[in-house]
């Protein structure tokens, strides 16, 4: 599995939110490119970027910060937040992103995702952010009546490269991953799932790996943010464990 370090962008800064609340943002670095480079130097093989302002605005907002990150690093990066049409997807991929993450538009207009996955094979992921099992959109400000697994099933055989599943109520809380919910989603789909929300320590990665070993679905990796920033999860240790487990 892959350890994806999270770089959440708000007003040009690298922040972490608490349960997705924009007014509960902690700034960890005012230079996102510097933070991205630190993660690369620590051994990370991917970056997970989120344009938080863009998620609310419905269009890219922190483009300069993303450009700076791409210029400073040479490892693949995926980006979500405010990406809702094919033109924006093409623009980001042309700038060097490896993968775009479609969230709100996946619920609003699933056909855009299906078309994008066909147009840009291997470069489109779907972000499913859930509160109590139901999909939340518009920067998590609105909770829909659709369950996460039902949305995921809309993209079976569409060519989507991954599903990023976030349990909103655990995001930024350091309470641990919703391992059961993540595994249930992975088992219901053929699309690889990336776990997100609540990673607090190595124990969470170990629990996820143990559950993934028994799962019928595929867990591609886990996203961690706050735990990496405050030192509760050591980047190198986390990477080494997941690599070792994969090798074993």
N, C-alpha and C positions, 0 to 999 in steps of 0.2 A: 504493500500500500504506500501511497504518497502522503507526506505531511505537507499540507498547503498552508503557508503563513498568510494570515489575512492583513491586508492593508486597506482599511476603510477610510475613504477620503471625504472630508467635510470642510468646506471653506479653504481648501488648499492644504489642510493639515491631515496628518495620520492620526485617527481617533479610534476609540472603541465606544460603542453605545451600550446601554443597559436595557435589555429587552426591546431593543429597536427604537427607544425613545430618543429623538434628536436633541431634546433639551437635557438629556443625561449623557452627554458626550465627554469623555476624558481624552485630552490631547496627549499623545505619547511621543510624537515627533512632528515638528513644524517643517521638516524637510522629508517628504515621502520618498524621494529618490535615494536619499541617504539611508533611510530605513530599508528600502528594497535591496540596496547593495549590501547592507549588513546581513540580511537574510541569505543572500546569495553566497557571501563569504563564509557563512556558518554551515553551508552545505546544502541549502534548500535547492531543489531541482525544479520547482514551480513557484509562482506567485499567484495569490488570489486577491484581486483588486475589486473594490466596490465604490462606485460613485454615489455616495449617499444623497447628495444634493440632486444629482441627476435622477435618482429613483423617484423623488418627489416632483421634480420639474417635468419629467417625461422626456428629457433630452439630456445629452452630455453637458455637464457643468464643470467638472474638474479635469478637463482635457489637458490643460497645461501640466498638471501634476502627473497624469498618466504618461504624457509624452516624455517628461523628465525621467520617469521610472524606466521606460523602454530604452531611453538613451544611456542610462547608467548601468543597465544589466544586460546579460545575454542568455538568461534562462527563460523558458516559456512562461507566459502570463495569461491568465483569464480575467475577464472584466465583466461585471454586471452593474446595472443601474442606469436607467434612462435610455436603453437600447430597444427601440420599438419598431424599426423598419429596416428594410434591406439595404438602403443607402447608408445608414449609420453603421450597420454591420460591416459593409464593404469598406467604409472609411477606416474603421478600427483595425480590420485585418490588414489593410494596406499599410497601416502605420507600424505593424509588427506584432500585434496581439496574436497569440496562438488560438485563443478560443474566446468567443463572446457568450455571455450568459443571458438568456431571455427569461424574464420573470413575469411582469405584469401582462405583457402582450401574449404570453403563453396561455393565460386565462382568458383574456379579452378576445383574442383572435388566434386560435391554435394553428390556423392555416398559414400564418406568417412564419411560425416556427418550422412547419413542415416544408414550406417553400425554401426557407433559409438553409435548412439542413440539406436539401437537395442541391441548392446553388453553391453552398460552401461546405462540402462533405468533410467531416472530421473537425470542423471548427465551430460547431454550435452546440451549446449545452443549455439545459433548462434549469432555472432556479425555482424550486418549490419551497416556499417559506410557509410554514404552517403554525397556526395557533389552535391548540386542542384538536389537532388533526385536520383542521380546515384551512384552505389556502388563503393567505393574506397578500394583498397587492398594494400598489401605490406607496412604496416605501413602508409597507406594513401598517399603513394607516387605516386600511379597510380590509375586513375579513369577509370572505365570500361564503357561499353555501356549498362549495365543492370540496370534497375530501381530497387530500393529497394524492392518494393512490389512484383515484379516478382521473385526475389531471395527468398523472404520469402515463396512464394507459393510452391516452390520446396520441402519444408519440411513439408507441411501439412500432417498430419496423419503419420509422420515418428517417432513420439515419442520425438521430441525436446522439452525440458522443458521450454524454453523461447527464445525470440528474444531481444537482446540488440540493440536498435536503436540509433545511434549517428548522429546528424547533425554536421558535421565536421566544417562548417563555424561558428558555434556558440560555439564550444568546447573551454573552457578556456577564452572566451571573456566577460563573465558576461552580455550577452545581452538577456538572457532569453531563455527558452526552445522553440523548434519548436513544440508547442503543436498541431497545426493543422496537421502537417506531421506525428507526432507520433500517433495521434488518427486515422488518415486515414489508417495507416499501421495496427493498431490493429483491426480496423473494417473490414479490408480485410482478416484477418487471424483468425484462431481459437487458435493459439499459443499465450500465454500471452506475452506482450511486456513490456520491461523496457526502460524508457526514459532516454536519456543521451545527454549532450552537452548544456552548457549555463545556467544551474541553477544558479541564482544570489541571490535569496532571498526567503522568505516565500511566496511572491506573486506568484512566479513561481509554487510552490507546490500547492497553492490554485487554480490557473488557471488549472493546470493539473488535480487536483482532481475534480473540477467542470466539466471539459470536460469528464473525465473518467466516472462520474456518468451518463452521457447521452449517452455514447458510447455503441455500441453493442459488441465490442471486449473487451478484458481484459487488463488492465494496472496493471502490477505486482508491479511496483515501479519506483523510480527515482534515478539516480546516480548523486552525487554532489561531486565536488572536490575543486576547487579554493575558492568557496563561503564558504566552511567549514573551510578552512585553514586561510582565512583572516578575518573570523568572521562575514561576511555579513549574513550568515545563521547559526543560533545556532543549534547545533546537537540535543540537547534534545528537543528544541521547535519543530523542524521539525519532529522528531519521534513522539512526542506527538500529533501533528496535524494529521499526517497520520493515527495513531492508532485510534484517536478519530473519524476521518471521516469514517474509516472502521467499527468501532463499531456502529456508527450511521446508 
